């Protein structure tokens, strides 16, 4: 219970850290797909093959065009392996073989393997372009100048994924059309598990100066409602906090809420630890 308490039940006063050796063996591949569904199926199969890549991230055609330099009609699957002890060429080639069986395309010489000699991986082509775009994020840079840009993330099981994605895109797309001019909605996977993906949606558009917060709230609320209605988690790695609390309260059992409030009253009777997060003070 403490692990998911988001600072409402206590503070960390001491911790143990596990140190890992820096990887020296790396391998990277960027596989393109003519359609989003085939790429997502490749991700599922690679995840369920238990190859355990360090990076398994797919960008839909909109995201791949905006951040990786593709033409807007192809999804991009980025596959990366790394280890401090074991060469990774065999693993990346196994993953690429699965992706190719699902309709993915990549030239053999585009599979980059570092067998410990320091050869750069993941720095060139579409994979490198995505890396540079991702690292170069400047959150809040456009605030207050009539540009709206934000994200929302969730998790869902594989059996529900295609219908979930279609539903979320329809609902959030409609809200985006009402709120902004030139709206753009895209998706990528930030985390992948054998049981399902963690989709990360991005939305943006032009709004009247001064109306940024109002329009953002409309889209964000629509996104939360769409995710919850379609059966996804209200959040994934961004936590619940105050922003996602209304959706979280619809998903957690009522008895769990009662237990949480009782625990909160016991360990924090004055309500000074993260008031308003998860439960009322």
N, C-alpha and C positions, 0 to 999 in steps of 0.2 A: 504493500500500500504506500509506503514511503517513497518507493522508486518512482511512482507516478504522481506524486503530490505537488510537483511544480512549486516547491518552496512554501507551501501552505502549512506544513506540519513540522518544519524544523530547518536547521541550517547545517551544512557540512562543515565539521570542525577538523576532520582528519580523513585522509584517504590514501589508498595504496595505488600506485601506478604500475602498469605492466609495460616495460620497454621492449621494443622490437628492433631487430637489426634492420638497417636500411637495405631495401631491395637492390640487388645488382643484376638480376636477370629480369628482363622485361620483354613483352611482346604486345603489339597493337595491330588492329585491323579495322578498317572502315568499310562496311558492306552496305551497298545501296539496294533498295527494293522499289519496285515499280508501284507498290501499293502498301499502305499502312498496315493492313490486316496481315499480310504475309510476313512483314517484318516483326510484328508483335508475336506471331506464332513461332518465329525463329527464336525470339527472346525466351519464350516459354520453354521451348525444347532444350535450349542451352542451359537454362536454369535447372530444369528437371534432370538433366544429364549429370548433375553434380560435378561439373568441372570447376566450379567456384572461381570464376573470373573476378579480378579486382575491380573491373569496370565493365558493366553491361548496360549500356544506355542507348535507347533509341529515340530519335527525333522525328516527329511527323514531318511531312513535306513542307508545311508552313514554317516550322521551327528550323528545319534543315536549310531552307532558303535564306531565312533571316540571319542565322548564326553560323552556318557552315559553308555558305556560298554555293549551294546546289540550286538547281533551276526551278524549284517549286513543284516538281512532279515526282520527286523521289524521297522516300524516307531513308534516314541514315542510321545504321546500327554501328555503334562504337564498341569494340571488344578489346579489353586490356587485361593482361596477366602480369603479375610481378611476384618475385620471390627473392629472399636473401640467400637461398641455398640450392634451388633446383632450376635448371634451364626451363624456359616456358614455351619453346617453339612447338613442341608436341601438343601442348594444351591449346594454343591459339589455332593451330591447324585443325584440331578436332572440332573446335567451335565454329570455325569458318566452314568446314564441311557440312555441319548441321545447317548453317545459314544458307549455303548454296542449295541444299536439298529443299529449302523452303522458298527458293526463287531469288535468293540474294546474288549480287554480282560484285566481284572483286578480282582484280588481276593478282596473279601469284606474287609479282614483285612489289605489290602494295602491302603485303603482309610483312611488317617490320619486326625483326627479332634482334634483341640485344643479348648475346650469350655471355655477358659479363665484361665486355670490352668498352663499355660506355657509349655505344652507338645510340644516338637519340631516337626515341620512339614517341609516336603521338604528337609530333611537331609539324608535320607536313600535310598538305592536301586539306580535304574537308575536315579530317580529325583535328589537325592543327588549328584550322580556322575556328572550329567550335571551342577548342581549348582556350584560345585567345579571347574569344567573345565571352566565355564563361568567367574567366579570371578577371576580365575587365569590367565586371558589373559595377555600376556606380549608383547604388540605391538612393533614391530621393533627389537625384540631380535635376529631374524635370518637374519637381513639385512647384506648383504655383504659376506655371507658365502655359497652362491650357493643354497639357499632355497627361493622359492617364495611362499608367502602366503598373500592373501588379500581377500576382500569382495566387493560386490556391492549389493545395495538394491533398491527396487522399490515398487510400489503399483498397484493393478489391481482389476477390478471388478470380482465378483464370476463367472458370466456367461462366462467370457473370460479366467478364470484362467487355466483350464487344458490345453487348446491349447497353451496358453502363456508359461506355464512352459515347455512343450515339445519343443517348438520352441527355447526358451532361452537355454535349456540344449543342444540341437543339435548344435546351432551356437557357443556357448561358449565352448562346449566340443571339437569341431573341432579346434578352436583357441588354446585351452589348449594343445591338442595333438601335434600341430605344435610347441608350444613354450617350453614345459617342458617335462621331463621324469617322468613317474609315476604320471601323473596328477590326481588330485582328485577334483571333483565338487560336492557340496552338497547344501542343502537348508533347511531353517527353517523359520517359521513365527515369526517375532518379535512383530508385532502388528496385531490385527485383528479387523475388523469393520463389522457391519451388511451388508455393501455394498461390502466388499471384503477384501483380506489379504494384508499385506505388506511382501512379500517374501524377505528373506535375504540370498543371495548365498555366499558361500565361495569356494575359489579355491586355490590349492597349488600344488607344484611339485618341482623337482630338475632342476636347470639350471646351465650353466657354470659360475664359479666365474667371476665377472666383467660384466656379461650380464644380471644381475638381472633387472635393470631399463628398458632396451630395451625389454626384454621378458614380463615384467609386463605391459608395455605400450601396447604391442600388444594384450594381453588378455583383459586389461581394456577397450581399444578402441572397441574391438569386443563385449564386454559385453554391453557397452553403445549403440552401434549400434543395437544389438539384442533386448534390452529392448525397445528402441524407435520404432523399426520396428514392434515389436509385440504389441504395444499399451500401454505399461506400462509407468508410470511416470519415468523420468530420475533419480529421487532420491526420498527418502521419508524423513527420519529424519536426514540424513547426509547433507542436504542443497545442494545448487547449487554451490556456490563459483566460482572458476575458472575451476576446473576439470570437472564439469558436464555442464559447460556453453554451449558447442557446441550442446549437446543434448537438453538442455532447450530451446535454440534459435529455434530449429526445432519444438518444441511443443507449444510455446507461440504464440499468434497472433502478426502479424507485428505491428498492431496499438498499442498494449500493449507496445511493445518495444519503439515505438516513444514517447508514453506517459511517459515511465520511463526515457528516455534520457532527455526529456524536464524538468521533475521534478528534475532530477539530476543536470542539468545546473542551475536551479533556486536556489536550496538549497546548492549546493556544486560546485560553478563555477570554483574553482581551482582543483577540482578532487582529494582531499586529503583523502577522506573517502573510505577506501577499494578499491583503484583503480584496475580496471580490473575485479572486481566481478560483475556479471550480465550484465554490460554494459561497454563500453570503457570509459576512463576518459574524 
